[in-house]
Amino acid sequence: MVKFIENSYADRITMKTVAAALRGNPAALAREFRRKTGVSVHSYLTAVRLRHAARLIASNVKIEAVALGVGYRSKKNFYRQFIRHFGVTPETFRRRRRTRR
């Protein structure tokens, strides 16, 4: 499941799509994933998307393009998740990365 998420993070991913790709039961796969990783599939997917987003933002890709490119259909939701994860807006994150160089 980790490999599937890492390879498909920009796509619309639900437990149904993961289960269909892996030919398993969605609830059983979700339980097993949490047991082995300590986080839900949704939390893991969010972390993967935001990790990729941070790399793109630091390389000066437009923030709207980053949001769409890592799988967010809503800029508002992307900002909310980014701030929750990193504690700053994408713009502030970019500025701070520039000053560290």
Biopython code that builds the backbone (N, CA, C, O; Angstrom):
import numpy as np
from Bio.PDB.StructureBuilder import StructureBuilder

atoms = [
    (1, "MET", "N", (0.820, -1.190, 0.000)),
    (1, "MET", "CA", (0.000, 0.000, 0.000)),
    (1, "MET", "C", (0.868, 1.260, 0.000)),
    (1, "MET", "O", (0.533, 2.252, -0.647)),
    (2, "VAL", "N", (1.972, 1.213, 0.722)),
    (2, "VAL", "CA", (2.872, 2.366, 0.749)),
    (2, "VAL", "C", (3.375, 2.670, -0.655)),
    (2, "VAL", "O", (3.385, 3.827, -1.075)),
    (3, "LYS", "N", (3.785, 1.655, -1.371)),
    (3, "LYS", "CA", (4.287, 1.845, -2.731)),
    (3, "LYS", "C", (3.196, 2.409, -3.638)),
    (3, "LYS", "O", (3.455, 3.303, -4.444)),
    (4, "PHE", "N", (1.983, 1.889, -3.506)),
    (4, "PHE", "CA", (0.860, 2.383, -4.307)),
    (4, "PHE", "C", (0.638, 3.871, -4.033)),
    (4, "PHE", "O", (0.478, 4.657, -4.967)),
    (5, "ILE", "N", (0.627, 4.259, -2.762)),
    (5, "ILE", "CA", (0.404, 5.666, -2.393)),
    (5, "ILE", "C", (1.556, 6.532, -2.894)),
    (5, "ILE", "O", (1.324, 7.610, -3.443)),
    (6, "GLU", "N", (2.777, 6.081, -2.714)),
    (6, "GLU", "CA", (3.941, 6.852, -3.169)),
    (6, "GLU", "C", (3.915, 7.073, -4.685)),
    (6, "GLU", "O", (4.328, 8.127, -5.168)),
    (7, "ASN", "N", (3.438, 6.096, -5.415)),
    (7, "ASN", "CA", (3.393, 6.200, -6.874)),
    (7, "ASN", "C", (2.168, 6.938, -7.404)),
    (7, "ASN", "O", (2.188, 7.447, -8.525)),
    (8, "SER", "N", (1.104, 6.999, -6.608)),
    (8, "SER", "CA", (-0.170, 7.541, -7.101)),
    (8, "SER", "C", (-0.698, 8.706, -6.273)),
    (8, "SER", "O", (-1.875, 9.049, -6.387)),
    (9, "TYR", "N", (0.136, 9.322, -5.446)),
    (9, "TYR", "CA", (-0.338, 10.345, -4.501)),
    (9, "TYR", "C", (-1.083, 11.504, -5.167)),
    (9, "TYR", "O", (-1.942, 12.122, -4.538)),
    (10, "ALA", "N", (-0.771, 11.805, -6.419)),
    (10, "ALA", "CA", (-1.417, 12.940, -7.092)),
    (10, "ALA", "C", (-2.805, 12.586, -7.621)),
    (10, "ALA", "O", (-3.569, 13.473, -7.999)),
    (11, "ASP", "N", (-3.130, 11.308, -7.649)),
    (11, "ASP", "CA", (-4.442, 10.865, -8.126)),
    (11, "ASP", "C", (-5.469, 10.938, -6.998)),
    (11, "ASP", "O", (-5.117, 11.120, -5.833)),
    (12, "ARG", "N", (-6.714, 10.798, -7.355)),
    (12, "ARG", "CA", (-7.776, 10.706, -6.353)),
    (12, "ARG", "C", (-7.691, 9.322, -5.743)),
    (12, "ARG", "O", (-7.956, 8.323, -6.412)),
    (13, "ILE", "N", (-7.322, 9.265, -4.479)),
    (13, "ILE", "CA", (-7.138, 7.977, -3.806)),
    (13, "ILE", "C", (-8.137, 7.852, -2.659)),
    (13, "ILE", "O", (-8.254, 8.734, -1.809)),
    (14, "THR", "N", (-8.849, 6.737, -2.663)),
    (14, "THR", "CA", (-9.738, 6.383, -1.561)),
    (14, "THR", "C", (-9.384, 4.956, -1.151)),
    (14, "THR", "O", (-8.627, 4.277, -1.846)),
    (15, "MET", "N", (-9.921, 4.510, -0.043)),
    (15, "MET", "CA", (-9.673, 3.120, 0.349)),
    (15, "MET", "C", (-10.230, 2.162, -0.693)),
    (15, "MET", "O", (-9.698, 1.068, -0.885)),
    (16, "LYS", "N", (-11.294, 2.569, -1.363)),
    (16, "LYS", "CA", (-11.844, 1.710, -2.418)),
    (16, "LYS", "C", (-10.856, 1.564, -3.571)),
    (16, "LYS", "O", (-10.671, 0.463, -4.090)),
    (17, "THR", "N", (-10.215, 2.669, -3.977)),
    (17, "THR", "CA", (-9.261, 2.580, -5.087)),
    (17, "THR", "C", (-8.013, 1.808, -4.678)),
    (17, "THR", "O", (-7.454, 1.056, -5.476)),
    (18, "VAL", "N", (-7.577, 1.993, -3.441)),
    (18, "VAL", "CA", (-6.417, 1.235, -2.948)),
    (18, "VAL", "C", (-6.759, -0.254, -2.917)),
    (18, "VAL", "O", (-5.986, -1.089, -3.388)),
    (19, "ALA", "N", (-7.908, -0.571, -2.367)),
    (19, "ALA", "CA", (-8.324, -1.968, -2.263)),
    (19, "ALA", "C", (-8.499, -2.602, -3.636)),
    (19, "ALA", "O", (-8.141, -3.763, -3.835)),
    (20, "ALA", "N", (-9.041, -1.856, -4.574)),
    (20, "ALA", "CA", (-9.212, -2.386, -5.928)),
    (20, "ALA", "C", (-7.849, -2.660, -6.561)),
    (20, "ALA", "O", (-7.667, -3.685, -7.218)),
    (21, "ALA", "N", (-6.908, -1.769, -6.373)),
    (21, "ALA", "CA", (-5.573, -1.952, -6.949)),
    (21, "ALA", "C", (-4.851, -3.141, -6.325)),
    (21, "ALA", "O", (-4.093, -3.840, -6.996)),
    (22, "LEU", "N", (-5.094, -3.364, -5.036)),
    (22, "LEU", "CA", (-4.403, -4.443, -4.322)),
    (22, "LEU", "C", (-5.254, -5.705, -4.187)),
    (22, "LEU", "O", (-4.820, -6.714, -3.631)),
    (23, "ARG", "N", (-6.472, -5.619, -4.708)),
    (23, "ARG", "CA", (-7.403, -6.752, -4.657)),
    (23, "ARG", "C", (-7.617, -7.266, -3.238)),
    (23, "ARG", "O", (-7.421, -8.442, -2.930)),
    (24, "GLY", "N", (-8.025, -6.331, -2.397)),
    (24, "GLY", "CA", (-8.276, -6.679, -0.998)),
    (24, "GLY", "C", (-9.518, -5.992, -0.485)),
    (24, "GLY", "O", (-10.160, -5.220, -1.197)),
    (25, "ASN", "N", (-9.847, -6.280, 0.749)),
    (25, "ASN", "CA", (-10.990, -5.694, 1.422)),
    (25, "ASN", "C", (-10.576, -4.335, 1.989)),
    (25, "ASN", "O", (-9.589, -4.256, 2.720)),
    (26, "PRO", "N", (-11.318, -3.256, 1.666)),
    (26, "PRO", "CA", (-10.916, -1.924, 2.124)),
    (26, "PRO", "C", (-10.732, -1.810, 3.642)),
    (26, "PRO", "O", (-9.735, -1.260, 4.109)),
    (27, "ALA", "N", (-11.684, -2.324, 4.397)),
    (27, "ALA", "CA", (-11.605, -2.206, 5.863)),
    (27, "ALA", "C", (-10.422, -3.003, 6.417)),
    (27, "ALA", "O", (-9.710, -2.528, 7.301)),
    (28, "ALA", "N", (-10.218, -4.204, 5.899)),
    (28, "ALA", "CA", (-9.101, -5.032, 6.375)),
    (28, "ALA", "C", (-7.761, -4.401, 6.023)),
    (28, "ALA", "O", (-6.839, -4.402, 6.838)),
    (29, "LEU", "N", (-7.649, -3.862, 4.815)),
    (29, "LEU", "CA", (-6.410, -3.204, 4.411)),
    (29, "LEU", "C", (-6.137, -1.965, 5.267)),
    (29, "LEU", "O", (-4.998, -1.707, 5.657)),
    (30, "ALA", "N", (-7.187, -1.210, 5.550)),
    (30, "ALA", "CA", (-7.031, -0.008, 6.380)),
    (30, "ALA", "C", (-6.567, -0.369, 7.783)),
    (30, "ALA", "O", (-5.699, 0.303, 8.340)),
    (31, "ARG", "N", (-7.134, -1.417, 8.357)),
    (31, "ARG", "CA", (-6.717, -1.867, 9.702)),
    (31, "ARG", "C", (-5.268, -2.326, 9.696)),
    (31, "ARG", "O", (-4.496, -1.974, 10.589)),
    (32, "GLU", "N", (-4.901, -3.104, 8.698)),
    (32, "GLU", "CA", (-3.532, -3.619, 8.601)),
    (32, "GLU", "C", (-2.532, -2.474, 8.395)),
    (32, "GLU", "O", (-1.443, -2.487, 8.969)),
    (33, "PHE", "N", (-2.898, -1.509, 7.592)),
    (33, "PHE", "CA", (-2.022, -0.366, 7.348)),
    (33, "PHE", "C", (-1.774, 0.393, 8.649)),
    (33, "PHE", "O", (-0.634, 0.726, 8.970)),
    (34, "ARG", "N", (-2.834, 0.664, 9.390)),
    (34, "ARG", "CA", (-2.698, 1.379, 10.658)),
    (34, "ARG", "C", (-1.884, 0.561, 11.661)),
    (34, "ARG", "O", (-1.069, 1.114, 12.399)),
    (35, "ARG", "N", (-2.101, -0.726, 11.686)),
    (35, "ARG", "CA", (-1.366, -1.589, 12.622)),
    (35, "ARG", "C", (0.135, -1.552, 12.335)),
    (35, "ARG", "O", (0.952, -1.511, 13.255)),
    (36, "LYS", "N", (0.486, -1.567, 11.049)),
    (36, "LYS", "CA", (1.906, -1.612, 10.678)),
    (36, "LYS", "C", (2.587, -0.251, 10.670)),
    (36, "LYS", "O", (3.784, -0.157, 10.941)),
    (37, "THR", "N", (1.836, 0.811, 10.359)),
    (37, "THR", "CA", (2.473, 2.127, 10.246)),
    (37, "THR", "C", (2.173, 3.051, 11.426)),
    (37, "THR", "O", (2.919, 3.997, 11.680)),
    (38, "GLY", "N", (1.097, 2.782, 12.138)),
    (38, "GLY", "CA", (0.702, 3.638, 13.247)),
    (38, "GLY", "C", (-0.131, 4.844, 12.835)),
    (38, "GLY", "O", (-0.519, 5.649, 13.682)),
    (39, "VAL", "N", (-0.409, 4.976, 11.537)),
    (39, "VAL", "CA", (-1.234, 6.083, 11.045)),
    (39, "VAL", "C", (-2.266, 5.542, 10.063)),
    (39, "VAL", "O", (-2.122, 4.445, 9.525)),
    (40, "SER", "N", (-3.303, 6.334, 9.846)),
    (40, "SER", "CA", (-4.324, 5.930, 8.873)),
    (40, "SER", "C", (-3.793, 6.129, 7.453)),
    (40, "SER", "O", (-2.816, 6.846, 7.237)),
    (41, "VAL", "N", (-4.438, 5.499, 6.515)),
    (41, "VAL", "CA", (-4.079, 5.667, 5.103)),
    (41, "VAL", "C", (-4.234, 7.132, 4.712)),
    (41, "VAL", "O", (-3.390, 7.681, 4.005)),
    (42, "HIS", "N", (-5.300, 7.758, 5.167)),
    (42, "HIS", "CA", (-5.534, 9.163, 4.844)),
    (42, "HIS", "C", (-4.409, 10.049, 5.391)),
    (42, "HIS", "O", (-3.914, 10.926, 4.683)),
    (43, "SER", "N", (-4.008, 9.829, 6.630)),
    (43, "SER", "CA", (-2.919, 10.620, 7.220)),
    (43, "SER", "C", (-1.618, 10.411, 6.465)),
    (43, "SER", "O", (-0.863, 11.356, 6.236)),
    (44, "TYR", "N", (-1.362, 9.181, 6.085)),
    (44, "TYR", "CA", (-0.131, 8.885, 5.347)),
    (44, "TYR", "C", (-0.158, 9.559, 3.972)),
    (44, "TYR", "O", (0.830, 10.159, 3.550)),
    (45, "LEU", "N", (-1.281, 9.456, 3.288)),
    (45, "LEU", "CA", (-1.431, 10.091, 1.979)),
    (45, "LEU", "C", (-1.235, 11.605, 2.082)),
    (45, "LEU", "O", (-0.555, 12.203, 1.248)),
    (46, "THR", "N", (-1.822, 12.212, 3.090)),
    (46, "THR", "CA", (-1.663, 13.652, 3.292)),
    (46, "THR", "C", (-0.197, 14.006, 3.508)),
    (46, "THR", "O", (0.297, 14.973, 2.927)),
    (47, "ALA", "N", (0.497, 13.243, 4.327)),
    (47, "ALA", "CA", (1.917, 13.506, 4.592)),
    (47, "ALA", "C", (2.757, 13.373, 3.321)),
    (47, "ALA", "O", (3.656, 14.180, 3.085)),
    (48, "VAL", "N", (2.471, 12.368, 2.511)),
    (48, "VAL", "CA", (3.198, 12.181, 1.250)),
    (48, "VAL", "C", (2.945, 13.367, 0.323)),
    (48, "VAL", "O", (3.881, 13.918, -0.256)),
    (49, "ARG", "N", (1.691, 13.753, 0.187)),
    (49, "ARG", "CA", (1.366, 14.889, -0.681)),
    (49, "ARG", "C", (2.068, 16.161, -0.210)),
    (49, "ARG", "O", (2.614, 16.909, -1.020)),
    (50, "LEU", "N", (2.053, 16.399, 1.084)),
    (50, "LEU", "CA", (2.664, 17.621, 1.606)),
    (50, "LEU", "C", (4.182, 17.589, 1.511)),
    (50, "LEU", "O", (4.809, 18.630, 1.313)),
    (51, "ARG", "N", (4.772, 16.434, 1.646)),
    (51, "ARG", "CA", (6.225, 16.320, 1.463)),
    (51, "ARG", "C", (6.610, 16.700, 0.033)),
    (51, "ARG", "O", (7.569, 17.440, -0.181)),
    (52, "HIS", "N", (5.870, 16.199, -0.925)),
    (52, "HIS", "CA", (6.126, 16.540, -2.324)),
    (52, "HIS", "C", (5.824, 18.017, -2.582)),
    (52, "HIS", "O", (6.549, 18.684, -3.320)),
    (53, "ALA", "N", (4.758, 18.519, -1.977)),
    (53, "ALA", "CA", (4.398, 19.929, -2.147)),
    (53, "ALA", "C", (5.513, 20.830, -1.615)),
    (53, "ALA", "O", (5.864, 21.819, -2.258)),
    (54, "ALA", "N", (6.059, 20.506, -0.474)),
    (54, "ALA", "CA", (7.128, 21.324, 0.122)),
    (54, "ALA", "C", (8.331, 21.385, -0.809)),
    (54, "ALA", "O", (8.930, 22.447, -0.977)),
    (55, "ARG", "N", (8.685, 20.274, -1.406)),
    (55, "ARG", "CA", (9.818, 20.241, -2.332)),
    (55, "ARG", "C", (9.548, 21.128, -3.548)),
    (55, "ARG", "O", (10.431, 21.860, -3.995)),
    (56, "LEU", "N", (8.336, 21.062, -4.077)),
    (56, "LEU", "CA", (7.979, 21.876, -5.239)),
    (56, "LEU", "C", (7.913, 23.358, -4.897)),
    (56, "LEU", "O", (8.358, 24.202, -5.675)),
    (57, "ILE", "N", (7.362, 23.670, -3.744)),
    (57, "ILE", "CA", (7.278, 25.071, -3.317)),
    (57, "ILE", "C", (8.677, 25.648, -3.146)),
    (57, "ILE", "O", (8.935, 26.783, -3.545)),
    (58, "ALA", "N", (9.573, 24.876, -2.560)),
    (58, "ALA", "CA", (10.948, 25.338, -2.370)),
    (58, "ALA", "C", (11.666, 25.549, -3.698)),
    (58, "ALA", "O", (12.623, 26.321, -3.767)),
    (59, "SER", "N", (11.217, 24.870, -4.752)),
    (59, "SER", "CA", (11.850, 25.034, -6.059)),
    (59, "SER", "C", (11.122, 26.062, -6.933)),
    (59, "SER", "O", (11.296, 26.086, -8.151)),
    (60, "ASN", "N", (10.310, 26.906, -6.299)),
    (60, "ASN", "CA", (9.645, 28.042, -6.941)),
    (60, "ASN", "C", (8.519, 27.708, -7.911)),
    (60, "ASN", "O", (8.197, 28.531, -8.768)),
    (61, "VAL", "N", (7.922, 26.553, -7.808)),
    (61, "VAL", "CA", (6.739, 26.251, -8.614)),
    (61, "VAL", "C", (5.574, 27.039, -8.013)),
    (61, "VAL", "O", (5.477, 27.174, -6.794)),
    (62, "LYS", "N", (4.694, 27.557, -8.866)),
    (62, "LYS", "CA", (3.543, 28.321, -8.372)),
    (62, "LYS", "C", (2.719, 27.466, -7.423)),
    (62, "LYS", "O", (2.515, 26.275, -7.655)),
    (63, "ILE", "N", (2.255, 28.086, -6.364)),
    (63, "ILE", "CA", (1.555, 27.354, -5.313)),
    (63, "ILE", "C", (0.272, 26.712, -5.814)),
    (63, "ILE", "O", (-0.057, 25.595, -5.414)),
    (64, "GLU", "N", (-0.450, 27.394, -6.674)),
    (64, "GLU", "CA", (-1.676, 26.802, -7.232)),
    (64, "GLU", "C", (-1.352, 25.551, -8.042)),
    (64, "GLU", "O", (-2.076, 24.557, -7.977)),
    (65, "ALA", "N", (-0.265, 25.604, -8.802)),
    (65, "ALA", "CA", (0.161, 24.440, -9.591)),
    (65, "ALA", "C", (0.606, 23.303, -8.674)),
    (65, "ALA", "O", (0.364, 22.132, -8.966)),
    (66, "VAL", "N", (1.244, 23.647, -7.586)),
    (66, "VAL", "CA", (1.675, 22.632, -6.619)),
    (66, "VAL", "C", (0.456, 21.925, -6.040)),
    (66, "VAL", "O", (0.408, 20.696, -5.994)),
    (67, "ALA", "N", (-0.523, 22.701, -5.603)),
    (67, "ALA", "CA", (-1.726, 22.123, -5.001)),
    (67, "ALA", "C", (-2.382, 21.122, -5.951)),
    (67, "ALA", "O", (-2.717, 20.007, -5.550)),
    (68, "LEU", "N", (-2.559, 21.516, -7.188)),
    (68, "LEU", "CA", (-3.163, 20.616, -8.173)),
    (68, "LEU", "C", (-2.251, 19.441, -8.477)),
    (68, "LEU", "O", (-2.720, 18.313, -8.633)),
    (69, "GLY", "N", (-0.959, 19.695, -8.560)),
    (69, "GLY", "CA", (0.011, 18.662, -8.929)),
    (69, "GLY", "C", (0.182, 17.558, -7.909)),
    (69, "GLY", "O", (0.571, 16.442, -8.254)),
    (70, "VAL", "N", (-0.107, 17.866, -6.645)),
    (70, "VAL", "CA", (0.049, 16.825, -5.619)),
    (70, "VAL", "C", (-1.288, 16.204, -5.214)),
    (70, "VAL", "O", (-1.353, 15.407, -4.278)),
    (71, "GLY", "N", (-2.358, 16.581, -5.929)),
    (71, "GLY", "CA", (-3.619, 15.879, -5.721)),
    (71, "GLY", "C", (-4.721, 16.632, -5.000)),
    (71, "GLY", "O", (-5.764, 16.052, -4.699)),
    (72, "TYR", "N", (-4.514, 17.909, -4.716)),
    (72, "TYR", "CA", (-5.580, 18.684, -4.078)),
    (72, "TYR", "C", (-6.419, 19.354, -5.151)),
    (72, "TYR", "O", (-5.889, 20.004, -6.052)),
    (73, "ARG", "N", (-7.711, 19.193, -5.050)),
    (73, "ARG", "CA", (-8.603, 19.842, -6.007)),
    (73, "ARG", "C", (-9.039, 21.213, -5.503)),
    (73, "ARG", "O", (-9.576, 22.021, -6.261)),
    (74, "SER", "N", (-8.806, 21.467, -4.225)),
    (74, "SER", "CA", (-9.193, 22.734, -3.610)),
    (74, "SER", "C", (-7.959, 23.434, -3.045)),
    (74, "SER", "O", (-7.244, 22.879, -2.210)),
    (75, "LYS", "N", (-7.722, 24.650, -3.508)),
    (75, "LYS", "CA", (-6.591, 25.437, -2.985)),
    (75, "LYS", "C", (-6.787, 25.705, -1.494)),
    (75, "LYS", "O", (-5.826, 25.691, -0.724)),
    (76, "LYS", "N", (-8.022, 25.945, -1.094)),
    (76, "LYS", "CA", (-8.333, 26.215, 0.311)),
    (76, "LYS", "C", (-7.974, 25.015, 1.186)),
    (76, "LYS", "O", (-7.375, 25.181, 2.248)),
    (77, "ASN", "N", (-8.330, 23.834, 0.757)),
    (77, "ASN", "CA", (-8.006, 22.630, 1.520)),
    (77, "ASN", "C", (-6.486, 22.405, 1.550)),
    (77, "ASN", "O", (-5.936, 22.000, 2.574)),
    (78, "PHE", "N", (-5.822, 22.666, 0.434)),
    (78, "PHE", "CA", (-4.369, 22.544, 0.395)),
    (78, "PHE", "C", (-3.724, 23.464, 1.431)),
    (78, "PHE", "O", (-2.866, 23.035, 2.201)),
    (79, "TYR", "N", (-4.139, 24.723, 1.445)),
    (79, "TYR", "CA", (-3.592, 25.678, 2.424)),
    (79, "TYR", "C", (-3.846, 25.199, 3.856)),
    (79, "TYR", "O", (-2.950, 25.242, 4.700)),
    (80, "ARG", "N", (-5.062, 24.748, 4.120)),
    (80, "ARG", "CA", (-5.413, 24.281, 5.465)),
    (80, "ARG", "C", (-4.507, 23.126, 5.894)),
    (80, "ARG", "O", (-3.974, 23.124, 7.003)),
    (81, "GLN", "N", (-4.341, 22.159, 5.016)),
    (81, "GLN", "CA", (-3.500, 21.005, 5.343)),
    (81, "GLN", "C", (-2.029, 21.400, 5.463)),
    (81, "GLN", "O", (-1.325, 20.900, 6.341)),
    (82, "PHE", "N", (-1.563, 22.287, 4.596)),
    (82, "PHE", "CA", (-0.163, 22.711, 4.622)),
    (82, "PHE", "C", (0.141, 23.425, 5.939)),
    (82, "PHE", "O", (1.155, 23.151, 6.580)),
    (83, "ILE", "N", (-0.738, 24.337, 6.335)),
    (83, "ILE", "CA", (-0.542, 25.061, 7.593)),
    (83, "ILE", "C", (-0.602, 24.103, 8.778)),
    (83, "ILE", "O", (0.197, 24.223, 9.706)),
    (84, "ARG", "N", (-1.522, 23.167, 8.761)),
    (84, "ARG", "CA", (-1.637, 22.193, 9.846)),
    (84, "ARG", "C", (-0.357, 21.356, 9.960)),
    (84, "ARG", "O", (0.089, 21.044, 11.064)),
    (85, "HIS", "N", (0.218, 21.003, 8.835)),
    (85, "HIS", "CA", (1.399, 20.130, 8.823)),
    (85, "HIS", "C", (2.699, 20.883, 9.127)),
    (85, "HIS", "O", (3.518, 20.412, 9.916)),
    (86, "PHE", "N", (2.888, 22.051, 8.501)),
    (86, "PHE", "CA", (4.149, 22.784, 8.622)),
    (86, "PHE", "C", (4.082, 23.982, 9.567)),
    (86, "PHE", "O", (5.120, 24.513, 9.963)),
    (87, "GLY", "N", (2.878, 24.412, 9.930)),
    (87, "GLY", "CA", (2.734, 25.526, 10.850)),
    (87, "GLY", "C", (2.853, 26.897, 10.211)),
    (87, "GLY", "O", (2.798, 27.909, 10.910)),
    (88, "VAL", "N", (3.015, 26.950, 8.897)),
    (88, "VAL", "CA", (3.116, 28.214, 8.166)),
    (88, "VAL", "C", (2.420, 28.065, 6.819)),
    (88, "VAL", "O", (2.158, 26.953, 6.361)),
    (89, "THR", "N", (2.125, 29.196, 6.195)),
    (89, "THR", "CA", (1.533, 29.161, 4.858)),
    (89, "THR", "C", (2.587, 28.721, 3.847)),
    (89, "THR", "O", (3.782, 28.780, 4.136)),
    (90, "PRO", "N", (2.165, 28.288, 2.681)),
    (90, "PRO", "CA", (3.142, 27.929, 1.643)),
    (90, "PRO", "C", (4.077, 29.091, 1.285)),
    (90, "PRO", "O", (5.264, 28.877, 1.038)),
    (91, "GLU", "N", (3.548, 30.312, 1.256)),
    (91, "GLU", "CA", (4.384, 31.477, 0.931)),
    (91, "GLU", "C", (5.470, 31.685, 1.978)),
    (91, "GLU", "O", (6.627, 31.929, 1.636)),
    (92, "THR", "N", (5.101, 31.588, 3.246)),
    (92, "THR", "CA", (6.074, 31.744, 4.330)),
    (92, "THR", "C", (7.098, 30.619, 4.279)),
    (92, "THR", "O", (8.289, 30.849, 4.492)),
    (93, "PHE", "N", (6.646, 29.425, 4.002)),
    (93, "PHE", "CA", (7.553, 28.279, 3.873)),
    (93, "PHE", "C", (8.586, 28.563, 2.785)),
    (93, "PHE", "O", (9.777, 28.331, 2.989)),
    (94, "ARG", "N", (8.146, 29.056, 1.647)),
    (94, "ARG", "CA", (9.040, 29.360, 0.527)),
    (94, "ARG", "C", (10.051, 30.447, 0.923)),
    (94, "ARG", "O", (11.247, 30.310, 0.665)),
    (95, "ARG", "N", (9.564, 31.517, 1.545)),
    (95, "ARG", "CA", (10.471, 32.600, 1.970)),
    (95, "ARG", "C", (11.521, 32.096, 2.942)),
    (95, "ARG", "O", (12.694, 32.454, 2.836)),
    (96, "ARG", "N", (11.109, 31.273, 3.881)),
    (96, "ARG", "CA", (12.056, 30.745, 4.872)),
    (96, "ARG", "C", (13.091, 29.836, 4.217)),
    (96, "ARG", "O", (14.253, 29.834, 4.623)),
    (97, "ARG", "N", (12.697, 29.083, 3.235)),
    (97, "ARG", "CA", (13.642, 28.206, 2.516)),
    (97, "ARG", "C", (14.658, 29.039, 1.747)),
    (97, "ARG", "O", (15.831, 28.674, 1.668)),
    (98, "ARG", "N", (14.214, 30.151, 1.181)),
    (98, "ARG", "CA", (15.124, 31.022, 0.434)),
    (98, "ARG", "C", (16.175, 31.641, 1.343)),
    (98, "ARG", "O", (17.339, 31.757, 0.961)),
    (99, "THR", "N", (15.767, 32.040, 2.550)),
    (99, "THR", "CA", (16.710, 32.705, 3.448)),
    (99, "THR", "C", (17.691, 31.724, 4.083)),
    (99, "THR", "O", (18.733, 32.146, 4.585)),
    (100, "ARG", "N", (17.392, 30.451, 4.074)),
    (100, "ARG", "CA", (18.298, 29.435, 4.646)),
    (100, "ARG", "C", (19.440, 29.071, 3.716)),
    (100, "ARG", "O", (20.412, 28.450, 4.146)),
    (101, "ARG", "N", (19.341, 29.444, 2.460)),
    (101, "ARG", "CA", (20.366, 29.056, 1.477)),
    (101, "ARG", "C", (21.578, 29.903, 1.564)),
    (101, "ARG", "O", (22.527, 29.702, 0.806)),
]
sb = StructureBuilder()
sb.init_structure("model")
sb.init_model(0)
sb.init_chain("A")
sb.init_seg("    ")
for serial, (resi, resn, name, xyz) in enumerate(atoms, 1):
    if name == "N":
        sb.init_residue(resn, " ", resi, " ")
    sb.init_atom(name, np.array(xyz, "f"), 0.0, 1.0, " ", f" {name:<3s}", serial, name[0])
structure = sb.get_structure()
